[in-house]
Amino acid sequence: MRLSRRFEEIESSFQCLMEAARTELSESECAEIQEYVDVGEYGLALRTAFAIYAEENKIASIAVRELIHRLASAMAIDVDQLLGRLPN
């Protein structure tokens, strides 16, 4: 797969994640994640999303968890380690 196509898919998945998370995260939390996405820092964006959910003890919906799983897999990040940190 071409690298640019992979980045397009990751960015598209992040946009879906941001839309799904809007009911769970504050506007400022979403903006913090979006800042990293906007500059192509996808790893930091994903880790920031995890940190917000974990530190604020927020429950991620099934849709958010699935998108996080998809993103982590696409970026070769240990999915199980990150999802294990999310509150149930």
Buried (B, 14 or more C-beta within 10 A) or exposed (E): EEEEEEEEBBBEBBEBBBEBBEEBBEEEBBEBBBEBBEEEEBBBBBBBBBBBBBEEEBEBEEBBBBBBBBBBEBBEBEBEEBBEEBEE
